[in-house]
């Protein structure tokens, strides 16, 4: 059985055979592990159902790693979790040997190792199967803020600090969806702020913004108020969602997207989409998997001149598919836009590419 392969519980046999080199490596790894870890540093090993239930109930924010001893990726993931635990200091960590305590694994619908379960006050709030460090870190941070500011030791604060916190609270509730960024949506002052604005516009989100470069008190105060050190920061109904990386992850969730307030005008969304990149292609499918011969052909033409472009799959959004036809008065796909202006479909692009002046205007891949 390999890492990530589906597990069938209760069908394991002990084997007396073993690769001597592999055994030596395991012993060496175990020795190294013992040398570099103290009891405090190690993840808690849960050996039965009672220990598991007690751990998730008694812990405010817990991660449980369902591991397998034979899987090197599980060992790597465990070390990574320990590093995140030391760095972020916001969660407790435990390990379950998935095959040795099969009852817990079955009850929690574990089908492969490694799998990490996220618990808040005894309730599972998320899970991640496989080894994906970037996504793991994002999920850890995200769930640390799901219920607002993490529980921390309350310290006496003076009236001045109280006033700052009250102002921060008022600002994050200024509108249902509030973005704190560098610059303005139409004139962002950093790449991350620009990207997050494009993401919100692409989903037709109705949001207000605050330029933290114009108010240093807010810029510094909000970092402390929400325990989030960087900008941009996005708030929904006064609760911190997170920054750019977390929003990217959340937008993959249809339930999250449905909670975002939407602009009334679909034309605003279309305008934002066609201006999302200097060269924007609306097609059926993706460049790697076009779903019609016309889309496939236009991809080949753009690749032939090394054009740099972004794309939108109109098969995934009927509102865009139908709305863009009316918005640009162009009834078919694909459609290609340059700097927000319609060039046309396959036939028009084919003709335009014969013109060196037109080709020169197109952005090129480096």
C-alpha angles and dihedrals in degrees: 000000000000132000110281094016117132113269124225106198123227097020101101126119129196114244126205091200122088142160107255092213092052092048090051090050092050092050091049092049092049092049092049090048092054092048097050099042131069122201089260093052096049123091114248112258112223111207103178144015095266092055090047095050093045092050097052093042096049096044123081094209119009138175119200117196114206101207142173123218094220094054115091091194088060090055090050091048092050091053090048091051090052090052091050090047091054093044101043100030092199107108143044120234134215136170130218119194094226098207097041095052098036095161092066091045093052093045090053094044095243109172102166142022130269101041125151121204121201118213130188114190091338096312123111109238102169146350138205125202121201133010112308110142096183095050091043093055092047092052092048092053094041095054091046086067101035092104095038124262114009117255108267136163108285113236127195111262129195126236093262093056090045089056091051091050091049090052091049090050091051092049097049088052092047091109135357090262117029127178122200106200146150106267126346132301090258094041110028116184099208137037095244092053090048092051095048091050090052091050093051093046092048090060092044092246117175106221142154123219140212122203106224091192088069096055120039093186090060092041092056098030095055092054089059096037093057099023089236114129103197143053145271099056123181124203128193115196089342095308122114114247094179138238136307099299094049093047090052089054095044093050088066087068113083090202091057093047090051090058094057116098110246133219113249094223115075088193090067089056092048091049090051092049098050089048095046091103133011089250114032126181123196108199146150107267125344134299089260094045112024113186099208135038093243092055090046092052095049090050089054091050093051091046089051092063094038092244118179112221146148125228142206124208104224091192088073096055121041092185091060092039093057098030095055092054090059096037094056097026089235115127103197143053147276100052124183124203129193116198090341095309124114115246095178141240134307098298094048093046091049090056095042092053089065087067112084091203091057093046090051091058094057118097112248132214113250 
